């Protein structure tokens, strides 16, 4: 049995979008990194006394992508990338959560983008718990995962002058989560 009382507090935790971030990073022309976020998302963490029963769920509205460049964001919303009209959401559901040490977890689960599901692994560093000024219990964590966008049918390609891809295939996913315990 994996007790996690000292690692992550038990309960059902709802991700607070005002204090959380779902982001990504991808290489541009193989020489620079472009970062973006999704502004419309939700998530839940269900943590019991035994880590083997813990679950994490999340949904992201793909149209909420923002890279601080409106033309690029419009391109990301079209059929070359997220095809938001036909696939308005990305979803994640954990299949296992395992302790690495007293401050970190490995979260493995299924990520679905454009109706294609593939396994992804997040390494999560726990930020701890705190009671906010309004009496809400909060739990924080930061997670990082890596995917190949082509695994999800996002195969847009174009090369720069030296042959480097305009948009890299490897994408780093970054989660900064502040979650509130339900009553």
C-alpha positions, -999 to 999 in steps of 0.1 A, spaced: 0 0 0 13 35 -9 3 59 18 6 94 6 -6 115 36 28 132 37 30 135 -1 -4 147 -11 -34 155 10 -65 133 7 -97 147 -8 -112 159 -40 -94 189 -53 -107 212 -81 -82 231 -102 -85 269 -97 -80 283 -132 -74 318 -118 -43 305 -100 -32 277 -124 -17 275 -159 -17 249 -187 11 257 -211 33 242 -238 66 249 -255 77 238 -290 108 246 -311 104 271 -339 129 266 -368 149 243 -345 166 274 -329 141 291 -306 113 280 -283 77 293 -287 56 291 -256 18 292 -253 -10 287 -228 -46 276 -228 -68 300 -209 -100 278 -206 -95 246 -187 -107 226 -158 -94 197 -137 -99 175 -107 -76 155 -85 -91 127 -64 -67 116 -37 -74 88 -12 -53 72 15 -37 48 -10 -20 64 -40 -31 35 -62 -66 48 -61 -57 85 -69 -71 100 -101 -64 131 -121 -87 145 -148 -85 175 -170 -102 192 -200 -88 220 -221 -108 241 -246 -85 241 -277 -99 274 -290 -84 291 -259 -48 287 -272 -27 318 -268 9 324 -279 7 362 -279 6 362 -317 -29 364 -331 -20 351 -366 -2 321 -351 -31 314 -327 -55 314 -356 -33 290 -375 -31 267 -344 -69 267 -342 -74 256 -378 -72 220 -393 -34 221 -396 -32 218 -358 -61 217 -333 -90 219 -357 -111 235 -329 -144 234 -349 -143 196 -350 -123 189 -318 -131 216 -293 -115 198 -263 -84 180 -253 -88 155 -224 -65 138 -199 -73 110 -175 -47 94 -153 -42 56 -153 -16 56 -124 0 79 -100 32 68 -83 54 84 -57 90 92 -68 100 106 -34 85 127 -7 82 157 -30 73 143 -64 50 120 -83 49 103 -117 14 107 -132 7 85 -162 -24 88 -182 -42 90 -215 -42 123 -234 -67 127 -262 -62 153 -288 -83 153 -321 -99 120 -311 -65 103 -309 -55 90 -275 -19 83 -265 -2 77 -232 17 106 -216 38 107 -184 40 138 -162 66 143 -136 50 164 -109 67 183 -81 45 189 -51 42 225 -39 25 216 -6 -7 228 10 -19 261 25 -51 276 37 -60 308 18 -73 340 35 -109 328 28 -105 295 46 -101 273 15 -75 244 17 -52 246 -14 -28 221 -28 -2 230 -54 19 211 -79 39 216 -111 40 190 -138 60 185 -170 53 160 -198 65 155 -233 46 144 -264 51 141 -301 23 161 -318 24 138 -348 12 110 -324 -21 129 -322 -25 135 -360 -10 170 -359 14 166 -388 18 201 -402 52 204 -417 71 232 -434 109 237 -435 130 268 -430 160 277 -452 184 252 -436 158 224 -436 148 228 -399 111 223 -392 92 256 -388 73 238 -359 90 210 -340 73 177 -334 83 174 -297 61 195 -274 67 200 -237 35 203 -216 37 224 -184 11 224 -157 11 248 -127 -18 238 -105 -34 254 -75 -64 232 -65 -91 238 -38 -104 210 -17 -141 204 -21 -164 205 10 
